[in-house]
């Protein structure tokens, strides 16, 4: 048990979940007060000790399932097996007994029971289990389908995704959902899609979809268990290792990873805005209040032991965001514009600009759109940021920004440029950025490329760097958070 806990904590740290030494000790101490044979209770207790944010719960669940798998031959813990759908307790227990007996043969293909049934009969049993919510039967069938159709090859260093795909291909969840949806009948005289019957049908279908998702998770758990039995938890963890949402690279993220990152960014922006306001209020003590200092010194014989300072009243700065929306950095620009929109309450004014080879202001578009998907659609439909051929030209874009909006930049203005500084070998015209820097209070540049790629090929970030307060590598949400926390 302790070895499994040590391995799980090491893997959590490896993927970026922070686990301190004190939390590690607490987790070990908690095992002394738990029924270690009760897997759900152990999982809940360790999650409470080791996981500090909701964003890390999925990563914890996956790693826990690797290091604390059910014993071979078990469909789940005793407590899990006892949790059946309401009204199905007795039947579930009987089904569970029958399943265990039916799978008693070698690899679930013994002389009788479920192991001797053909695919069509197993599918009908699965349909009944899904319709009744019989999780004991669903778990047993998931084990049998994996054993029969996954085709797991011992010793192969794979993550198991293909094995899950082969199993689900034999099950065909879409066809199962269609058959489950055929069950409800329209009330006499009721038009399709009308009234409360239509609502009831939608709720039933959503329930079936939830049951199918549970079955898929059971299949994945069975595949993981067999891989762990074959190669060990540590080896499987290496093949399944995925970065946390805040560590996913903006430029190489998949559609699912982008959705996960947006889920992380939404609450992050609110926390960062609050921290930014508190930091601005408490960063400076203000000017020395000479009169109050002298009055305080009277109690110490005229020695100013306790200086007094005036309470600072910092004005909210303005924020100008210039985002490159060319194809190579479009995902990065979407996230940073979303962050700028969320931080607008901490600035007296937030203005957003997009550029490719030209530059356009999109402040009104971002404020009117209900979400950033709709805003991006409007920006693309209007061809914003494009002047000539739609190929990146930082020099012309920065010059156009200075010519049109340069006079509106003031000492209270913080300018943030978002882009990779790849100019397609056009003239970078760094003088335009220099002019902006001379008028602005601060100029920062966020580059989504790794530092090792800067100034290679057509990247000219070194030409712009002297005219910025700082240039940051900003490849993921973790680095974006670090930048905002340092922002004045």
Secondary structure in CASP SS format (residue, H / E / C, confidence):
PFRMAT SS
TARGET T0000
AUTHOR 0000-0000-0000
METHOD secondary structure of the structure
MODEL  1
X C 1.00
X H 1.00
X H 1.00
X H 1.00
X H 1.00
X H 1.00
X H 1.00
X H 1.00
X H 1.00
X H 1.00
X H 1.00
X H 1.00
X H 1.00
X H 1.00
X C 1.00
X C 1.00
X C 1.00
X C 1.00
X C 1.00
X C 1.00
X H 1.00
X H 1.00
X H 1.00
X H 1.00
X H 1.00
X H 1.00
X H 1.00
X H 1.00
X H 1.00
X H 1.00
X H 1.00
X H 1.00
X H 1.00
X C 1.00
X C 1.00
X C 1.00
X C 1.00
X C 1.00
X H 1.00
X H 1.00
X H 1.00
X H 1.00
X H 1.00
X H 1.00
X H 1.00
X H 1.00
X H 1.00
X H 1.00
X H 1.00
X H 1.00
X C 1.00
X C 1.00
X C 1.00
X H 1.00
X H 1.00
X H 1.00
X H 1.00
X H 1.00
X H 1.00
X H 1.00
X H 1.00
X H 1.00
X H 1.00
X H 1.00
X H 1.00
X H 1.00
X H 1.00
X C 1.00
X C 1.00
X C 1.00
X C 1.00
X C 1.00
X C 1.00
X C 1.00
X C 1.00
X C 1.00
X C 1.00
X H 1.00
X H 1.00
X H 1.00
X H 1.00
X C 1.00
X C 1.00
X C 1.00
X C 1.00
X C 1.00
X C 1.00
X C 1.00
X H 1.00
X H 1.00
X H 1.00
X H 1.00
X H 1.00
X H 1.00
X H 1.00
X H 1.00
X H 1.00
X H 1.00
X H 1.00
X H 1.00
X H 1.00
X H 1.00
X C 1.00
X C 1.00
X C 1.00
X H 1.00
X H 1.00
X H 1.00
X C 1.00
X C 1.00
X C 1.00
X C 1.00
X H 1.00
X H 1.00
X H 1.00
X H 1.00
X C 1.00
X C 1.00
X H 1.00
X H 1.00
X H 1.00
X H 1.00
X H 1.00
X H 1.00
X H 1.00
X H 1.00
X H 1.00
X H 1.00
X H 1.00
X H 1.00
X H 1.00
X H 1.00
X C 1.00
X C 1.00
X H 1.00
X H 1.00
X H 1.00
X H 1.00
X H 1.00
X H 1.00
X H 1.00
X H 1.00
X H 1.00
X H 1.00
X H 1.00
X H 1.00
X H 1.00
X H 1.00
X H 1.00
X H 1.00
X C 1.00
X C 1.00
X C 1.00
X C 1.00
X C 1.00
X C 1.00
X C 1.00
X C 1.00
X C 1.00
X C 1.00
X H 1.00
X H 1.00
X H 1.00
X H 1.00
X H 1.00
X H 1.00
X H 1.00
X H 1.00
X H 1.00
X H 1.00
X H 1.00
X C 1.00
X H 1.00
X H 1.00
X H 1.00
X H 1.00
X H 1.00
X H 1.00
X H 1.00
X H 1.00
X H 1.00
X C 1.00
X C 1.00
X C 1.00
X C 1.00
X C 1.00
X C 1.00
X C 1.00
X C 1.00
X C 1.00
X C 1.00
X C 1.00
X C 1.00
X C 1.00
X H 1.00
X H 1.00
X H 1.00
X H 1.00
X H 1.00
X H 1.00
X H 1.00
X H 1.00
X H 1.00
X H 1.00
X H 1.00
X H 1.00
X H 1.00
X H 1.00
X H 1.00
X H 1.00
X H 1.00
X H 1.00
X H 1.00
X H 1.00
X H 1.00
X H 1.00
X H 1.00
X H 1.00
X H 1.00
X H 1.00
X H 1.00
X H 1.00
X H 1.00
X H 1.00
X H 1.00
X H 1.00
X H 1.00
X H 1.00
X H 1.00
X H 1.00
X H 1.00
X C 1.00
X H 1.00
X H 1.00
X H 1.00
X H 1.00
X H 1.00
X H 1.00
X H 1.00
X H 1.00
X C 1.00
X C 1.00
X C 1.00
X C 1.00
X H 1.00
X H 1.00
X H 1.00
X C 1.00
X C 1.00
X H 1.00
X H 1.00
X H 1.00
X C 1.00
X C 1.00
X H 1.00
X H 1.00
X H 1.00
X H 1.00
X H 1.00
X H 1.00
X H 1.00
X H 1.00
X H 1.00
X H 1.00
X H 1.00
X H 1.00
X H 1.00
X H 1.00
X H 1.00
X H 1.00
X H 1.00
X H 1.00
X H 1.00
X H 1.00
X H 1.00
X H 1.00
X H 1.00
X H 1.00
X H 1.00
X H 1.00
X H 1.00
X H 1.00
X C 1.00
X C 1.00
X C 1.00
X C 1.00
X C 1.00
X E 1.00
X C 1.00
X H 1.00
X H 1.00
X H 1.00
X H 1.00
X H 1.00
X H 1.00
X H 1.00
X H 1.00
X H 1.00
X H 1.00
X H 1.00
X C 1.00
X C 1.00
X C 1.00
X C 1.00
X C 1.00
X C 1.00
X C 1.00
X C 1.00
X E 1.00
X C 1.00
X C 1.00
X C 1.00
X C 1.00
X C 1.00
X C 1.00
X C 1.00
X C 1.00
X E 1.00
X E 1.00
X E 1.00
X E 1.00
X E 1.00
X E 1.00
X E 1.00
X C 1.00
X C 1.00
X H 1.00
X H 1.00
X H 1.00
X H 1.00
X H 1.00
X H 1.00
X H 1.00
X H 1.00
X H 1.00
X H 1.00
X H 1.00
X H 1.00
X H 1.00
X H 1.00
X H 1.00
X H 1.00
X H 1.00
X H 1.00
X H 1.00
X H 1.00
X C 1.00
X C 1.00
X E 1.00
X E 1.00
X E 1.00
X E 1.00
X E 1.00
X E 1.00
X E 1.00
X C 1.00
X C 1.00
X C 1.00
X E 1.00
X E 1.00
X E 1.00
X C 1.00
X H 1.00
X H 1.00
X H 1.00
X H 1.00
X H 1.00
X H 1.00
X C 1.00
X C 1.00
X C 1.00
X H 1.00
X H 1.00
X H 1.00
X H 1.00
X H 1.00
X H 1.00
X H 1.00
X H 1.00
X H 1.00
X H 1.00
X H 1.00
X C 1.00
X C 1.00
X C 1.00
X C 1.00
X C 1.00
X C 1.00
X C 1.00
X C 1.00
X C 1.00
X C 1.00
X C 1.00
X H 1.00
X H 1.00
X H 1.00
X H 1.00
X H 1.00
X H 1.00
X H 1.00
X H 1.00
X H 1.00
X H 1.00
X H 1.00
X H 1.00
X H 1.00
X H 1.00
X H 1.00
X C 1.00
X C 1.00
X C 1.00
X C 1.00
X E 1.00
X E 1.00
X E 1.00
X E 1.00
X E 1.00
X E 1.00
X C 1.00
X C 1.00
X C 1.00
X E 1.00
X C 1.00
X C 1.00
X C 1.00
X C 1.00
X C 1.00
X C 1.00
X C 1.00
X H 1.00
X H 1.00
X H 1.00
X H 1.00
X H 1.00
X H 1.00
X H 1.00
X H 1.00
X H 1.00
X H 1.00
X C 1.00
X C 1.00
X E 1.00
X E 1.00
X E 1.00
X E 1.00
X E 1.00
X E 1.00
X C 1.00
X C 1.00
X C 1.00
X H 1.00
X H 1.00
X H 1.00
X C 1.00
X C 1.00
X C 1.00
X C 1.00
X C 1.00
X E 1.00
X C 1.00
X H 1.00
X H 1.00
X H 1.00
X H 1.00
X H 1.00
X C 1.00
X C 1.00
X C 1.00
X C 1.00
X E 1.00
X E 1.00
X E 1.00
X E 1.00
X C 1.00
X C 1.00
X C 1.00
X H 1.00
X H 1.00
X H 1.00
X H 1.00
X H 1.00
X H 1.00
X H 1.00
X H 1.00
X H 1.00
X H 1.00
X C 1.00
X C 1.00
END
